[in-house]
Amino acid sequence: MFKSQDQLETIIASDKMKNVEYPLMEDFYTIQGEGAHSGRPAYFIRTAGCDINCWWCDVQESWDEEAHPRESVGNIVKRAKESGAEFAVITGGEPLLHDLDPLTFQLKRAGIKTHMETSGSSPLSGYLDWITLSPKRFKEPIDDIFPYVDELKVVVLTSKDLEWAEKNADKCPENTQLLLQPEWEKEGAVELIIDYVKENPEWGISLQTHKFMGVR
């Protein structure tokens, strides 16, 4: 069967996308350790580069984009496909510093669902099935992302973070899953969240289970 010119152009464009490169810190098959999909197997794709630089970040080596090699979309998707993962999680660093259209298009073309965790500090891009917004007070999310947020996950250190969480929740759709996550090493954060969720049951709790399970 002959293909139309539009079909041919789409095929050519999609093939070119395979050669697009991203600064990549790491990619690996693992068990998602936090958030709404905690406990599920996933292929993690961690891009390099960050404009937030949270002092509690446990992957600070991802901040410097120039410190990491660039990898083609084709190679990344090939490894993700070979892993057998149902979905890939694009994270960072801050993934939205990069145009995610080529990567997510090719992942979906390979039959892999696309999830992303972002601070929302840069314009939204990508063909995404699930968006986790983890907003930081240091640099507020841009408003354009809020209508598409599936999961709001706020890291909590003090009561100010609870106020910040509510401010962001007010901008999200009604069906957004709301989660509070204690900062791993902050004493008192867990107790603070437990008390808050008891009084505000629309919120749930996210824990970094990968840290005590010993998985990446």
Protein Blocks (a to p, Z undefined) as FASTA:
>chain_A
ZZdfklmmmmmmmmmmmmpccddfbdcddddfedjkgoiacdddddeddfklpaklcblm
lmpmmlpccddfklmmmmmmmnopabdcddedjfklpcfklmmmmmmmnopacddddehl
accedjdfbdcddddfklccdfklmmmmfbdcdddfblmlmmmmmmmmmmpcfklccddd
ddfklghklmmmmmmmmmmmmbccdddfklmnopZZ
